[in-house]
Amino acid sequence: MAPKVTAAMTNTQDHLTLTHKLTKPLVEKLRRERINTCIEQLKSLLGPEFLKQQPDSKLEKADILEVTVCFLTQLQQQNQQQRNLLNSFSKLQTASDEKLREDDLFPLTSTVQTSIMKDNSALWRPW
């Protein structure tokens, strides 16, 4: 059986289509405004150093995004290098702590050997 199309259904669909047609440009305008606002914020974060390098040229949105991606990539690499250095330092510190614990366990070994050698040399031998 084919569904019956009633006048109420057609009116509802027409209303939805009309509402969609009216709201779509508004939603698109708001989306573009958000994008443009974010790009302007990125541009302001680029700092005067970058803007001095490009004094006469107008920065396009793609340029701003490209510079931001490069900056974030460099920042990510620096972060990875710092993590590697921190891991290396942590390993060295652990090894140093282990060595200190060994020295704490056997602090008298070298002292006893030194004092025995001194005592032996101080013994009087008639021959």
C-alpha positions in Angstrom: 0.0 0.0 0.0 1.3 3.4 -0.9 1.2 5.9 1.9 -1.4 8.6 1.5 -0.1 12.1 1.3 -2.4 14.5 3.1 -2.5 18.2 2.9 -1.2 18.5 6.5 1.9 16.4 5.6 2.6 18.5 2.5 2.2 21.7 4.5 4.5 20.4 7.2 7.2 19.4 4.7 6.8 22.8 2.9 7.2 24.5 6.2 10.3 22.5 7.1 11.8 23.2 3.6 11.0 26.9 3.9 12.5 27.0 7.5 15.6 25.2 6.3 16.0 27.6 3.4 15.7 30.6 5.7 17.9 29.3 8.5 20.7 27.9 6.3 22.1 31.3 5.2 22.0 32.5 8.9 23.8 29.4 10.1 26.4 29.7 7.4 26.9 33.4 8.2 27.4 32.6 11.9 29.9 29.8 11.0 31.9 32.2 8.8 31.9 34.8 11.6 33.3 32.2 14.0 36.0 31.2 11.6 37.0 34.8 10.8 37.1 35.7 14.5 39.3 32.7 15.3 41.6 33.6 12.4 41.9 37.2 13.6 42.7 35.9 17.1 45.5 33.8 15.6 46.8 36.8 13.7 47.0 38.8 16.8 48.8 35.9 18.5 51.4 35.8 15.8 53.0 38.8 17.3 54.7 41.9 15.9 57.8 39.9 14.9 55.9 38.1 12.2 54.0 41.1 11.1 57.3 43.1 10.7 58.5 40.4 8.3 55.4 41.0 6.2 54.9 44.8 6.4 53.4 45.6 3.0 51.7 42.4 2.2 48.2 41.7 3.3 48.1 38.4 5.2 45.5 36.0 3.8 43.7 33.6 6.0 45.6 30.7 4.5 48.9 32.5 5.4 47.8 32.9 9.0 46.8 29.3 9.3 50.0 28.1 7.7 52.2 30.1 10.1 50.1 28.9 13.0 50.6 25.2 11.9 54.4 25.8 11.6 54.5 27.4 15.0 52.5 24.6 16.6 54.7 22.0 14.9 57.9 23.6 16.3 56.3 23.8 19.7 55.4 20.2 19.6 59.0 19.2 18.6 60.4 21.3 21.4 58.0 19.7 23.8 59.2 16.2 22.7 62.8 17.3 23.1 62.1 18.5 26.6 60.4 15.3 27.4 63.4 13.3 26.2 65.8 15.4 28.2 63.6 15.0 31.3 63.5 11.3 30.8 67.3 11.2 30.5 67.7 13.3 33.6 65.3 11.1 35.5 67.3 8.0 34.5 70.5 9.6 35.6 69.0 10.6 38.9 67.7 7.1 39.5 71.2 5.7 38.7 72.8 8.2 41.0 70.3 7.4 43.8 71.1 3.7 43.5 74.8 4.5 43.6 74.3 6.6 46.8 72.4 3.7 48.4 75.2 1.3 47.6 77.7 3.8 49.2 75.4 4.0 52.3 75.4 0.3 52.6 79.1 -0.1 52.4 80.6 3.1 53.7 83.1 1.4 56.0 84.7 -0.9 53.5 87.2 1.6 52.2 87.7 3.2 55.7 88.4 -0.2 57.2 90.9 -1.2 54.5 92.7 2.2 54.8 93.0 1.9 58.6 94.2 -1.7 58.3 96.9 -0.6 55.9 97.9 2.3 58.2 98.0 0.0 61.3 100.1 -2.6 59.4 102.7 0.0 58.5 102.8 1.3 62.1 103.6 -2.2 63.5 107.1 -2.5 64.9 109.1 -5.3 63.3 112.5 -6.1 64.7 113.7 -7.8 61.6 
